[in-house]
Amino acid sequence: PLPGHAAAITPQQQKDKDNIVKGYIRLQYLLDNWVEKTTVCKTGQETTFGDKCERTPFVVMEYLGFKSTSDPLFKADAAMLRLKDLVPSDREVDFYDAVDLYAQNAEEASSMAFVSSWGEANPGGGKDRVQLFIERAKKNVIASRDSLKTVMDILDLKP
């Protein structure tokens, strides 16, 4: 490209940018509705907690793009890396750090969500163990969202 002219954005880069923003909005929605989204009640018992409702982490894996190839955050770290040519040179270190942190925290959140699904069945387990892992997963989701926000700021993307 000529000096002073931005390189043309490819259709794939535009899709990646759109997916990062969509994914960020979805993670924020999940966090804003955390208890509701991570609680499942048996049919007909929606208004009653106690034994009829349980905390479940599976939605965390879904919102982080681990359940569907059509999810905006499916392989989000790879999508972010495809945008590396759009990163201002003075922000490259921040960009790569944010992508790495996103990948680590998304993976950890998914792992915590999976582990918590077995929290009650394991020896010494119980609802309190499930709760512990769900809350650990939440910390990772917050960190993942924050990393996406950093990438969005660097690329000047708006939610």
MODELLER restraints for C-alpha pairs under 7 A, 6 or more apart:
rsr = mdl.restraints
at = mdl.atoms
rsr.add(forms.Gaussian(group=physical.xy_distance, feature=features.Distance(at['CA:1:A'], at['CA:7:A']), mean=5.71, stdev=0.5))
rsr.add(forms.Gaussian(group=physical.xy_distance, feature=features.Distance(at['CA:13:A'], at['CA:82:A']), mean=6.81, stdev=0.5))
rsr.add(forms.Gaussian(group=physical.xy_distance, feature=features.Distance(at['CA:13:A'], at['CA:83:A']), mean=6.12, stdev=0.5))
rsr.add(forms.Gaussian(group=physical.xy_distance, feature=features.Distance(at['CA:16:A'], at['CA:79:A']), mean=5.44, stdev=0.5))
rsr.add(forms.Gaussian(group=physical.xy_distance, feature=features.Distance(at['CA:16:A'], at['CA:80:A']), mean=6.97, stdev=0.5))
rsr.add(forms.Gaussian(group=physical.xy_distance, feature=features.Distance(at['CA:19:A'], at['CA:72:A']), mean=4.54, stdev=0.5))
rsr.add(forms.Gaussian(group=physical.xy_distance, feature=features.Distance(at['CA:19:A'], at['CA:73:A']), mean=6.57, stdev=0.5))
rsr.add(forms.Gaussian(group=physical.xy_distance, feature=features.Distance(at['CA:20:A'], at['CA:72:A']), mean=6.75, stdev=0.5))
rsr.add(forms.Gaussian(group=physical.xy_distance, feature=features.Distance(at['CA:20:A'], at['CA:73:A']), mean=6.76, stdev=0.5))
rsr.add(forms.Gaussian(group=physical.xy_distance, feature=features.Distance(at['CA:20:A'], at['CA:148:A']), mean=6.98, stdev=0.5))
rsr.add(forms.Gaussian(group=physical.xy_distance, feature=features.Distance(at['CA:21:A'], at['CA:159:A']), mean=5.55, stdev=0.5))
rsr.add(forms.Gaussian(group=physical.xy_distance, feature=features.Distance(at['CA:22:A'], at['CA:72:A']), mean=6.29, stdev=0.5))
rsr.add(forms.Gaussian(group=physical.xy_distance, feature=features.Distance(at['CA:23:A'], at['CA:72:A']), mean=5.36, stdev=0.5))
rsr.add(forms.Gaussian(group=physical.xy_distance, feature=features.Distance(at['CA:23:A'], at['CA:73:A']), mean=5.43, stdev=0.5))
rsr.add(forms.Gaussian(group=physical.xy_distance, feature=features.Distance(at['CA:24:A'], at['CA:145:A']), mean=5.98, stdev=0.5))
rsr.add(forms.Gaussian(group=physical.xy_distance, feature=features.Distance(at['CA:24:A'], at['CA:148:A']), mean=6.26, stdev=0.5))
rsr.add(forms.Gaussian(group=physical.xy_distance, feature=features.Distance(at['CA:25:A'], at['CA:159:A']), mean=6.65, stdev=0.5))
rsr.add(forms.Gaussian(group=physical.xy_distance, feature=features.Distance(at['CA:26:A'], at['CA:63:A']), mean=6.78, stdev=0.5))
rsr.add(forms.Gaussian(group=physical.xy_distance, feature=features.Distance(at['CA:27:A'], at['CA:63:A']), mean=6.44, stdev=0.5))
rsr.add(forms.Gaussian(group=physical.xy_distance, feature=features.Distance(at['CA:27:A'], at['CA:145:A']), mean=6.20, stdev=0.5))
rsr.add(forms.Gaussian(group=physical.xy_distance, feature=features.Distance(at['CA:30:A'], at['CA:37:A']), mean=6.73, stdev=0.5))
rsr.add(forms.Gaussian(group=physical.xy_distance, feature=features.Distance(at['CA:37:A'], at['CA:59:A']), mean=6.95, stdev=0.5))
rsr.add(forms.Gaussian(group=physical.xy_distance, feature=features.Distance(at['CA:38:A'], at['CA:55:A']), mean=5.43, stdev=0.5))
rsr.add(forms.Gaussian(group=physical.xy_distance, feature=features.Distance(at['CA:38:A'], at['CA:56:A']), mean=5.10, stdev=0.5))
rsr.add(forms.Gaussian(group=physical.xy_distance, feature=features.Distance(at['CA:38:A'], at['CA:57:A']), mean=5.62, stdev=0.5))
rsr.add(forms.Gaussian(group=physical.xy_distance, feature=features.Distance(at['CA:38:A'], at['CA:59:A']), mean=6.47, stdev=0.5))
rsr.add(forms.Gaussian(group=physical.xy_distance, feature=features.Distance(at['CA:39:A'], at['CA:53:A']), mean=6.62, stdev=0.5))
rsr.add(forms.Gaussian(group=physical.xy_distance, feature=features.Distance(at['CA:39:A'], at['CA:54:A']), mean=5.53, stdev=0.5))
rsr.add(forms.Gaussian(group=physical.xy_distance, feature=features.Distance(at['CA:39:A'], at['CA:55:A']), mean=4.28, stdev=0.5))
rsr.add(forms.Gaussian(group=physical.xy_distance, feature=features.Distance(at['CA:39:A'], at['CA:56:A']), mean=5.71, stdev=0.5))
rsr.add(forms.Gaussian(group=physical.xy_distance, feature=features.Distance(at['CA:40:A'], at['CA:53:A']), mean=5.51, stdev=0.5))
rsr.add(forms.Gaussian(group=physical.xy_distance, feature=features.Distance(at['CA:40:A'], at['CA:54:A']), mean=5.40, stdev=0.5))
rsr.add(forms.Gaussian(group=physical.xy_distance, feature=features.Distance(at['CA:40:A'], at['CA:55:A']), mean=6.21, stdev=0.5))
rsr.add(forms.Gaussian(group=physical.xy_distance, feature=features.Distance(at['CA:40:A'], at['CA:56:A']), mean=6.62, stdev=0.5))
rsr.add(forms.Gaussian(group=physical.xy_distance, feature=features.Distance(at['CA:41:A'], at['CA:52:A']), mean=5.70, stdev=0.5))
rsr.add(forms.Gaussian(group=physical.xy_distance, feature=features.Distance(at['CA:41:A'], at['CA:53:A']), mean=3.95, stdev=0.5))
rsr.add(forms.Gaussian(group=physical.xy_distance, feature=features.Distance(at['CA:41:A'], at['CA:54:A']), mean=6.28, stdev=0.5))
rsr.add(forms.Gaussian(group=physical.xy_distance, feature=features.Distance(at['CA:42:A'], at['CA:52:A']), mean=5.69, stdev=0.5))
rsr.add(forms.Gaussian(group=physical.xy_distance, feature=features.Distance(at['CA:42:A'], at['CA:53:A']), mean=6.26, stdev=0.5))
rsr.add(forms.Gaussian(group=physical.xy_distance, feature=features.Distance(at['CA:45:A'], at['CA:52:A']), mean=6.36, stdev=0.5))
rsr.add(forms.Gaussian(group=physical.xy_distance, feature=features.Distance(at['CA:56:A'], at['CA:117:A']), mean=6.52, stdev=0.5))
rsr.add(forms.Gaussian(group=physical.xy_distance, feature=features.Distance(at['CA:57:A'], at['CA:113:A']), mean=4.71, stdev=0.5))
rsr.add(forms.Gaussian(group=physical.xy_distance, feature=features.Distance(at['CA:57:A'], at['CA:116:A']), mean=6.82, stdev=0.5))
rsr.add(forms.Gaussian(group=physical.xy_distance, feature=features.Distance(at['CA:57:A'], at['CA:117:A']), mean=6.59, stdev=0.5))
rsr.add(forms.Gaussian(group=physical.xy_distance, feature=features.Distance(at['CA:57:A'], at['CA:134:A']), mean=6.03, stdev=0.5))
rsr.add(forms.Gaussian(group=physical.xy_distance, feature=features.Distance(at['CA:58:A'], at['CA:113:A']), mean=6.19, stdev=0.5))
rsr.add(forms.Gaussian(group=physical.xy_distance, feature=features.Distance(at['CA:60:A'], at['CA:110:A']), mean=6.62, stdev=0.5))
rsr.add(forms.Gaussian(group=physical.xy_distance, feature=features.Distance(at['CA:60:A'], at['CA:113:A']), mean=6.53, stdev=0.5))
rsr.add(forms.Gaussian(group=physical.xy_distance, feature=features.Distance(at['CA:61:A'], at['CA:67:A']), mean=6.37, stdev=0.5))
rsr.add(forms.Gaussian(group=physical.xy_distance, feature=features.Distance(at['CA:61:A'], at['CA:110:A']), mean=5.13, stdev=0.5))
rsr.add(forms.Gaussian(group=physical.xy_distance, feature=features.Distance(at['CA:61:A'], at['CA:113:A']), mean=6.96, stdev=0.5))
rsr.add(forms.Gaussian(group=physical.xy_distance, feature=features.Distance(at['CA:64:A'], at['CA:73:A']), mean=5.81, stdev=0.5))
rsr.add(forms.Gaussian(group=physical.xy_distance, feature=features.Distance(at['CA:64:A'], at['CA:106:A']), mean=6.46, stdev=0.5))
rsr.add(forms.Gaussian(group=physical.xy_distance, feature=features.Distance(at['CA:65:A'], at['CA:71:A']), mean=5.23, stdev=0.5))
rsr.add(forms.Gaussian(group=physical.xy_distance, feature=features.Distance(at['CA:65:A'], at['CA:72:A']), mean=6.71, stdev=0.5))
rsr.add(forms.Gaussian(group=physical.xy_distance, feature=features.Distance(at['CA:65:A'], at['CA:73:A']), mean=4.56, stdev=0.5))
rsr.add(forms.Gaussian(group=physical.xy_distance, feature=features.Distance(at['CA:65:A'], at['CA:74:A']), mean=4.22, stdev=0.5))
rsr.add(forms.Gaussian(group=physical.xy_distance, feature=features.Distance(at['CA:66:A'], at['CA:74:A']), mean=6.23, stdev=0.5))
rsr.add(forms.Gaussian(group=physical.xy_distance, feature=features.Distance(at['CA:68:A'], at['CA:74:A']), mean=6.84, stdev=0.5))
rsr.add(forms.Gaussian(group=physical.xy_distance, feature=features.Distance(at['CA:77:A'], at['CA:99:A']), mean=5.85, stdev=0.5))
rsr.add(forms.Gaussian(group=physical.xy_distance, feature=features.Distance(at['CA:77:A'], at['CA:103:A']), mean=5.96, stdev=0.5))
rsr.add(forms.Gaussian(group=physical.xy_distance, feature=features.Distance(at['CA:80:A'], at['CA:99:A']), mean=6.83, stdev=0.5))
rsr.add(forms.Gaussian(group=physical.xy_distance, feature=features.Distance(at['CA:86:A'], at['CA:155:A']), mean=6.79, stdev=0.5))
rsr.add(forms.Gaussian(group=physical.xy_distance, feature=features.Distance(at['CA:87:A'], at['CA:154:A']), mean=6.66, stdev=0.5))
rsr.add(forms.Gaussian(group=physical.xy_distance, feature=features.Distance(at['CA:87:A'], at['CA:155:A']), mean=6.16, stdev=0.5))
rsr.add(forms.Gaussian(group=physical.xy_distance, feature=features.Distance(at['CA:91:A'], at['CA:154:A']), mean=6.82, stdev=0.5))
rsr.add(forms.Gaussian(group=physical.xy_distance, feature=features.Distance(at['CA:95:A'], at['CA:151:A']), mean=5.96, stdev=0.5))
rsr.add(forms.Gaussian(group=physical.xy_distance, feature=features.Distance(at['CA:95:A'], at['CA:154:A']), mean=6.93, stdev=0.5))
rsr.add(forms.Gaussian(group=physical.xy_distance, feature=features.Distance(at['CA:98:A'], at['CA:147:A']), mean=4.90, stdev=0.5))
rsr.add(forms.Gaussian(group=physical.xy_distance, feature=features.Distance(at['CA:98:A'], at['CA:150:A']), mean=6.39, stdev=0.5))
rsr.add(forms.Gaussian(group=physical.xy_distance, feature=features.Distance(at['CA:98:A'], at['CA:151:A']), mean=6.38, stdev=0.5))
rsr.add(forms.Gaussian(group=physical.xy_distance, feature=features.Distance(at['CA:99:A'], at['CA:147:A']), mean=6.80, stdev=0.5))
rsr.add(forms.Gaussian(group=physical.xy_distance, feature=features.Distance(at['CA:101:A'], at['CA:147:A']), mean=6.41, stdev=0.5))
rsr.add(forms.Gaussian(group=physical.xy_distance, feature=features.Distance(at['CA:102:A'], at['CA:144:A']), mean=4.66, stdev=0.5))
rsr.add(forms.Gaussian(group=physical.xy_distance, feature=features.Distance(at['CA:102:A'], at['CA:147:A']), mean=5.28, stdev=0.5))
rsr.add(forms.Gaussian(group=physical.xy_distance, feature=features.Distance(at['CA:102:A'], at['CA:148:A']), mean=6.80, stdev=0.5))
rsr.add(forms.Gaussian(group=physical.xy_distance, feature=features.Distance(at['CA:105:A'], at['CA:140:A']), mean=4.89, stdev=0.5))
rsr.add(forms.Gaussian(group=physical.xy_distance, feature=features.Distance(at['CA:105:A'], at['CA:141:A']), mean=6.82, stdev=0.5))
rsr.add(forms.Gaussian(group=physical.xy_distance, feature=features.Distance(at['CA:105:A'], at['CA:143:A']), mean=6.30, stdev=0.5))
rsr.add(forms.Gaussian(group=physical.xy_distance, feature=features.Distance(at['CA:105:A'], at['CA:144:A']), mean=5.50, stdev=0.5))
rsr.add(forms.Gaussian(group=physical.xy_distance, feature=features.Distance(at['CA:106:A'], at['CA:140:A']), mean=6.49, stdev=0.5))
rsr.add(forms.Gaussian(group=physical.xy_distance, feature=features.Distance(at['CA:106:A'], at['CA:141:A']), mean=6.54, stdev=0.5))
rsr.add(forms.Gaussian(group=physical.xy_distance, feature=features.Distance(at['CA:106:A'], at['CA:144:A']), mean=5.81, stdev=0.5))
rsr.add(forms.Gaussian(group=physical.xy_distance, feature=features.Distance(at['CA:108:A'], at['CA:140:A']), mean=6.52, stdev=0.5))
rsr.add(forms.Gaussian(group=physical.xy_distance, feature=features.Distance(at['CA:109:A'], at['CA:137:A']), mean=4.27, stdev=0.5))
rsr.add(forms.Gaussian(group=physical.xy_distance, feature=features.Distance(at['CA:109:A'], at['CA:140:A']), mean=5.04, stdev=0.5))
rsr.add(forms.Gaussian(group=physical.xy_distance, feature=features.Distance(at['CA:109:A'], at['CA:141:A']), mean=6.10, stdev=0.5))
rsr.add(forms.Gaussian(group=physical.xy_distance, feature=features.Distance(at['CA:112:A'], at['CA:133:A']), mean=5.48, stdev=0.5))
rsr.add(forms.Gaussian(group=physical.xy_distance, feature=features.Distance(at['CA:112:A'], at['CA:134:A']), mean=6.79, stdev=0.5))
rsr.add(forms.Gaussian(group=physical.xy_distance, feature=features.Distance(at['CA:112:A'], at['CA:136:A']), mean=6.63, stdev=0.5))
rsr.add(forms.Gaussian(group=physical.xy_distance, feature=features.Distance(at['CA:112:A'], at['CA:137:A']), mean=5.23, stdev=0.5))
rsr.add(forms.Gaussian(group=physical.xy_distance, feature=features.Distance(at['CA:113:A'], at['CA:133:A']), mean=6.60, stdev=0.5))
rsr.add(forms.Gaussian(group=physical.xy_distance, feature=features.Distance(at['CA:113:A'], at['CA:134:A']), mean=6.07, stdev=0.5))
rsr.add(forms.Gaussian(group=physical.xy_distance, feature=features.Distance(at['CA:113:A'], at['CA:137:A']), mean=5.97, stdev=0.5))
rsr.add(forms.Gaussian(group=physical.xy_distance, feature=features.Distance(at['CA:116:A'], at['CA:129:A']), mean=6.94, stdev=0.5))
rsr.add(forms.Gaussian(group=physical.xy_distance, feature=features.Distance(at['CA:116:A'], at['CA:130:A']), mean=4.59, stdev=0.5))
rsr.add(forms.Gaussian(group=physical.xy_distance, feature=features.Distance(at['CA:116:A'], at['CA:133:A']), mean=4.97, stdev=0.5))
rsr.add(forms.Gaussian(group=physical.xy_distance, feature=features.Distance(at['CA:116:A'], at['CA:134:A']), mean=6.29, stdev=0.5))
rsr.add(forms.Gaussian(group=physical.xy_distance, feature=features.Distance(at['CA:117:A'], at['CA:130:A']), mean=6.62, stdev=0.5))
rsr.add(forms.Gaussian(group=physical.xy_distance, feature=features.Distance(at['CA:119:A'], at['CA:125:A']), mean=5.22, stdev=0.5))
rsr.add(forms.Gaussian(group=physical.xy_distance, feature=features.Distance(at['CA:119:A'], at['CA:126:A']), mean=6.10, stdev=0.5))
rsr.add(forms.Gaussian(group=physical.xy_distance, feature=features.Distance(at['CA:119:A'], at['CA:129:A']), mean=5.20, stdev=0.5))
rsr.add(forms.Gaussian(group=physical.xy_distance, feature=features.Distance(at['CA:119:A'], at['CA:130:A']), mean=4.79, stdev=0.5))
rsr.add(forms.Gaussian(group=physical.xy_distance, feature=features.Distance(at['CA:120:A'], at['CA:126:A']), mean=3.99, stdev=0.5))
rsr.add(forms.Gaussian(group=physical.xy_distance, feature=features.Distance(at['CA:120:A'], at['CA:127:A']), mean=5.71, stdev=0.5))
rsr.add(forms.Gaussian(group=physical.xy_distance, feature=features.Distance(at['CA:120:A'], at['CA:129:A']), mean=6.64, stdev=0.5))
rsr.add(forms.Gaussian(group=physical.xy_distance, feature=features.Distance(at['CA:120:A'], at['CA:130:A']), mean=6.31, stdev=0.5))
rsr.add(forms.Gaussian(group=physical.xy_distance, feature=features.Distance(at['CA:152:A'], at['CA:158:A']), mean=6.90, stdev=0.5))
